[in-house]
Amino acid sequence: MKRNLVYVVGLGPGDPQFLTAQAKTALENADVLCGYTVYIDLIRSFYPQKEVHATGMTKEIDRCRWALETAQSGKTVALVCSGDAGVYGMASPILELAPNYPSVEIEVIPGLTAALSGGAVLGAPLAHDFCVVSLSDRLTPWEMIEKRLACAAMGDFCVAIYNPSSKGRPDYLQRAVRILLQNGKSEETVCGIVRNIGRERQQSEIITLRELENKQVDMFTTVYIGNKTTKNIESKMVTPRGYRTV
Amino acid sequence: MKRNLVYVVGLGPGDPQFLTAQAKTALENADVLCGYTVYIDLIRSFYPQKEVHATGMTKEIDRCRWALETAQSGKTVALVCSGDAGVYGMASPILELAPNYPSVEIEVIPGLTAALSGGAVLGAPLAHDFCVVSLSDRLTPWEMIEKRLACAAMGDFCVAIYNPSSKGRPDYLQRAVRILLQNGKSEETVCGIVRNIGRERQQSEIITLRELENKQVDMFTTVYIGNKTTKNIESKMVTPRGYRTV
């Protein structure tokens, strides 16, 4: 008997080479692909026969409800996310709504979040303990984001910063860098930025935290802050796996 | 002309369904597979014709040198890691050694680190800002690990704990939980544990931080600590994507 099923699929950066075999199988098994227009556009050409349901950026809850209703009616749905299905992804809101649709099963399929895919471009920036922090204050008060950045700096964590900038908040990365500097990160900390990870016109650069303070980045960029031991080795950002040498 | 090339390949949890297409291609292109015995055993049956070089757990630097020397002699090497190539992986030590082998190119191929693959098993535990912290004090002083745990708790981060236990340090998870409790995490914090992620005999459980304090786990386990808003929804661990409702 056919199950009423929603796959929540992490696509990784977008190019099919970053899909896991499990994610590819889920997309193939689905009757309909549902997601934010930009992500649907990344994959629809590989499945030209599939039904798609694409909606705009802030319509996450509508998409979750649509996916659950469509699965309830008997179709298998793949709800797609860029990066991982969980990290700032759709697995969380759909699992919150799922108890209203008791016949529907949710299967979460992980994918490469930008911290990992962009990290590979830079070298090994997150080889030791790290944090992931989003600078988007759409759902989180800025004071909470500031506190997290301060704690990340005090703990000398490596940090991957998501959503470092947008039209409405062009100076958030600068504000974040100042908080890191005020809480123990040195100006010489090795940092990296990667734009358009795994896509055409991918760009990356290794700079210091002082240089990062006045760097303009856009919403397609992920930013990496090293810890005290992170090095720039022949233009690769490399964090040793510990503080002692083996 | 053939390049002198080492791929550093993140395998994810081990089962081929978690390999990305890029990782699969790298394994296929390699002349020789090199890695820790347990990880080589996970993949050698899929490439029965390939030369393999497998060594024991603490031989990371020897493996890196062997991979670089072998690539220098003209073979393409895939140096494999479980999880991601970067996160506590082999990309870091090999990039540190690489300047001694100027003819050899290193290509880092990301993979699903346990935070993501185990997170998908539990639901969406890391859907908001999170930290990854290893409790292994082989290369990092325990005082540093304590400080990181305290900062993670003060910032109300979700936390994925790697290497929570081993024969030589059976009580480290208990010590870690106490530090989290002393620094602001409540006893009712929703936590999850996943053992043997993506492998036979995968097990998972959702418990409170108070219950976690006296839980015995082994080295094949990854532990997840929620933030203030994390919920147990029908036995899924779900962290909302922000503190405000959409």
Interface residues (C-beta under 8 A of the other chain):
Chain A: G10 G12 P16 Q17 F18 L19 T20 A21 Q22 K24 T25 T58 E60 I61 D84 A85 G86 V87 Y88 G89 A91 S92 P93 L95 E96 A98 P99 I106 V108 I109 P110 G111 L112 T113 L116 S117 G119 A120 V121 G123 A124 P125 L126 A127 H128 D129 F130 C131 V132 V133 S134 R138 L139 T140 P141 M144 I145 K147 R148 A150 C151 A152 M154 G155 D156 F157 K231 I233 E234 K236 V238 T239 P240 R241 G242 Y243 R244 V246
Chain B: G10 G12 P16 Q17 F18 L19 T20 A21 Q22 K24 T25 T58 E60 I61 D84 A85 G86 V87 Y88 G89 A91 S92 P93 L95 E96 A98 P99 I106 V108 I109 P110 G111 L112 T113 L116 S117 G119 A120 V121 G123 A124 P125 L126 A127 H128 D129 F130 C131 V132 V133 S134 R138 L139 T140 P141 M144 I145 K147 R148 A150 C151 A152 M154 G155 D156 F157 K231 I233 E234 K236 V238 T239 P240 R241 G242 Y243 R244 V246
